[in-house]
Amino acid sequence: MSNRTNRLDDVRGQSLVEVIVSIGITTLVLVGLVSAVTHALNNAQYSRNKSAATKYSQEAVEWLRKERNGGWSEFSGHASADPGFVYCLNTLDWTLGTCTGAKIDNQFDRTATLILLQPSSDRVDITLDVTWKQGSRDSKVTVNTYLSNY
């Protein structure tokens, strides 16, 4: 009988504390992995949106260059010495004011400020902003350039 009792004492299972510690460690590892994947996906989406916003700003610069090539006096007539004079270029036409209508790809707004420092100046300074909502924050790409009467 004593031989059988010794064999039962040698066979021991895991204690409740060991089980709880192992579950806790597993939970921490899983939470860390989920957090890392979520962060990576958010960064990938932000990079994709920033790339698209940069493309839309370059598209607007090309459109403005085409407008300038169509006639300097008409083009410079859209410029003002007032930096609050903003055009919404979502549809690439001269829409005065902030963007309230349809967005580009249902996400982006594209605005431009054209500044003519002097009425007889041959240079228009342009600030293009492409904005979008990224989660709970507003994101923006800004391009500053100028076009001149060549």
C-alpha positions in Angstrom: 0.0 0.0 0.0 2.8 2.4 0.8 4.2 1.8 -2.7 1.0 2.9 -4.3 0.8 6.0 -2.2 4.3 7.1 -3.2 3.4 6.7 -6.9 0.3 9.0 -6.5 2.5 11.6 -4.7 4.9 11.6 -7.6 2.2 12.4 -10.2 1.4 16.0 -9.8 -0.6 18.3 -12.0 -0.4 22.0 -12.5 -1.5 24.3 -9.7 -4.2 26.9 -10.2 -1.6 29.7 -9.9 0.5 28.2 -12.8 -2.6 28.0 -15.0 -3.5 31.6 -14.3 0.0 32.8 -15.0 0.2 30.9 -18.3 -3.2 32.3 -19.4 -2.1 35.8 -18.4 1.2 35.6 -20.4 -0.8 34.2 -23.4 -3.2 37.1 -23.2 -0.4 39.7 -23.1 1.2 38.2 -26.2 -2.1 38.1 -28.1 -2.9 41.7 -27.1 0.5 42.8 -28.2 0.2 41.1 -31.6 -3.3 42.6 -32.2 -2.0 46.0 -31.3 1.0 45.8 -33.6 -1.2 44.6 -36.5 -3.7 47.4 -35.9 -1.0 50.0 -35.8 0.6 48.6 -39.0 -2.8 48.7 -40.8 -3.4 52.3 -39.7 0.0 53.3 -41.0 -0.6 51.6 -44.3 -3.9 53.3 -44.8 -2.4 56.7 -43.9 0.4 56.2 -46.4 -2.1 55.2 -49.1 -4.2 58.3 -48.4 -1.2 60.6 -48.3 -0.1 59.2 -51.6 -3.5 59.8 -53.2 -3.7 63.3 -51.7 -0.3 64.1 -53.2 -1.5 62.9 -56.6 -4.6 65.1 -56.4 -2.5 68.1 -55.5 -0.2 67.5 -58.5 -3.3 67.1 -60.7 -4.5 70.5 -59.5 -1.1 72.1 -60.2 -1.2 70.7 -63.8 -4.7 72.1 -64.2 -3.7 75.5 -62.9 -0.7 75.5 -65.3 -3.1 74.7 -68.2 -5.3 77.6 -67.1 -2.3 79.9 -67.0 -1.3 78.8 -70.5 -4.8 79.6 -71.7 -4.3 83.3 -70.9 -2.4 85.1 -68.2 -4.9 88.0 -67.7 -7.8 85.6 -67.1 -5.7 83.3 -64.8 -4.3 86.2 -62.7 -7.8 87.6 -62.4 -8.6 84.7 -60.2 -5.8 85.6 -57.8 -6.1 88.1 -54.9 -3.9 89.8 -52.4 -6.2 88.4 -49.7 -5.1 85.0 -48.4 -8.6 84.2 -47.3 -9.7 84.1 -51.0 -10.0 80.3 -51.4 -11.2 78.1 -54.4 -12.5 74.6 -54.1 -10.9 72.6 -56.8 -12.6 69.2 -56.2 -14.0 69.3 -59.8 -11.1 71.3 -61.2 -13.1 74.4 -62.0 -13.1 77.9 -60.5 -15.5 77.3 -57.6 -15.1 80.1 -55.0 -15.3 79.2 -51.4 -14.6 76.2 -49.2 -15.6 72.7 -50.4 -19.1 71.7 -49.3 -20.2 69.5 -52.1 -19.0 66.2 -53.4 -15.6 65.0 -52.3 -12.9 63.5 -54.4 -13.2 59.7 -54.0 -15.8 60.4 -51.3 -12.9 61.4 -49.0 -10.7 64.2 -50.1 -11.2 68.0 -50.4 -8.9 70.1 -52.6 -8.6 73.9 -52.1 -6.3 76.5 -53.6 -5.3 80.0 -52.6 -3.9 82.1 -55.4 -2.1 85.3 -54.2 -1.1 88.1 -56.6 1.1 90.3 -54.5 0.9 93.3 -56.8 -1.7 94.0 -59.4 0.9 94.3 -62.2 2.9 91.3 -60.9 3.8 88.5 -63.3 3.8 85.9 -60.5 0.9 84.2 -58.7 1.8 82.3 -55.5 -0.3 79.2 -55.0 -1.0 77.1 -51.9 -2.9 73.9 -52.6 -4.3 71.9 -49.6 -5.7 68.4 -49.9 -7.4 67.3 -46.7 -9.1 64.1 -45.5 -10.4 62.6 -42.3 -8.1 59.8 -41.0 -9.9 58.1 -38.1 -10.6 60.8 -35.6 -8.0 63.3 -36.9 -7.8 65.6 -39.9 -4.9 65.0 -42.2 -3.6 67.4 -44.9 -1.0 67.6 -47.7 0.1 71.1 -48.7 1.8 72.1 -51.9 3.3 75.6 -52.3 4.3 76.7 -55.8 4.0 79.7 -58.1 3.2 80.3 -61.7 4.5 83.2 -63.7 3.7 85.0 -66.9 6.4 83.8 -69.3 
